[in-house]
Amino acid sequence: MGIRILIILAFGFLTASCAQTTYKASTYRQTVTTQIEIIANVPSEVRLADRAIGTTPVTFPFNYEEEVDRQVKMANYWETNPGGAAALTVLSFGFYLPFSFITAEPTSEARPAGKFVNNRLTLRLSADGFEPLEHTVEVKGEGKTVLNLSLKPKEK
């Protein structure tokens, strides 16, 4: 009975000693830019939060933030050479452990989390003889967004 327990413990020990672990190390934000192109049915002045953008058709960059998760991967392994492995196998009567408790240099990888911050903007269009138009758009990492907007004539 004692031998079985030792074998199970040794197997568990060996299994745990060669492992690869991935964990989320941190989250940070990076700047994302989307080109906003505005086309209207009539030449219109475009404003964004009291800032004049231009007259349609107009294209301008919009900057916002995207959350990014930094994933770190750590692995335990032991690099050997064939001569050393053969010698250890003979000296240990065939019981050679190609494992190490010393972790290899960790590698990291950035993965977009799909969460965007400050990615909503409200545009105001105005033209003589037409009702002003307010339009809100939410961007999510697109390279370019085209908005075709129509202003309605003022009622007389």
Secondary structure, 3 states (H helix, E strand, C coil): CHHHHHHHHHHHHHHHHCCEEEEEEEEEEEEEEEEEEEEECCCCEEEECCEEEEECCEEEEEEEEEEEEEEEEEEECCCCCHHHHHHHHHHCCCCCCCCCCCECCCEEEEEEEEEEECCEEEEEEECCCECCEEEEEECCCCCEEEEEECCCECCC
